[in-house]
Amino acid sequence: MKVILRRDVKGLGHEGDLKEVRDGYARNFLLPSGAAALADSGALKNWERHRGEREDRAQQIRNEAQAIADRLSDTRLEVAVKAGEKNRLFGSVTNREIAELLAKEGIEIDRHQIVVREPIKTVGEHRVTVNLHHGIEAQVVVTVVPLH
């Protein structure tokens, strides 16, 4: 069954994509949840008519993500936390805390876009990846200092 995606669907495609999916997947998930619309002849004509607009919007989103990535690459964050012996933290620095620090810097990032490869549990500098868009990511340096 051919469907047109109304929003991004993980593992399937992005908004505006025309996809061939199994009938059950379309009937039981994509169509009822509003994630896709049936690709009948009228919908296909409309889809073709708006192709340029979709491409322009996608390019604009990529440009904005690249601008944020450039800004993030120059950003250094500092977080003060309680630390015990051998500079080990009582807990860890999470992606939520990093998102809050970025918000204080004036950069609004969803915490799910911040990838902490291994838990930050020590004092020092740590590199964190921020996934902004498909293929566009930035590295942010998070400096953890002990709280006095």
HELIX and SHEET records of a PDB file:
HELIX    1   1 ASP A   23  TYR A   25  1                                   3    
HELIX    2   2 ALA A   26  LEU A   30  3                                   5    
HELIX    3   3 LEU A   31  SER A   33  1                                   3    
HELIX    4   4 SER A   41  ARG A   49  1                                   9    
HELIX    5   5 ARG A   51  SER A   73  1                                  23    
HELIX    6   6 GLU A   85  ASN A   87  5                                   3    
HELIX    7   7 ASN A   95  LYS A  104  1                                  10    
HELIX    8   8 ARG A  111  GLN A  113  5                                   3    
SHEET    1   A 3 LEU A  18  GLU A  20  0                                        
SHEET    2   A 3 LYS A   2  LEU A   5 -1                                        
SHEET    3   A 3 ALA A  36  LEU A  38 -1                                        
SHEET    1   B 4 ARG A  76  VAL A  81  0                                        
SHEET    2   B 4 ILE A 136  PRO A 146  1                                        
SHEET    3   B 4 GLY A 124  HIS A 133 -1                                        
SHEET    4   B 4 ILE A 114  VAL A 115 -1                                        
SHEET    1   C 2 ARG A  88  VAL A  93  0                                        
SHEET    2   C 2 ILE A 120  THR A 122 -1                                        
END                                                                             
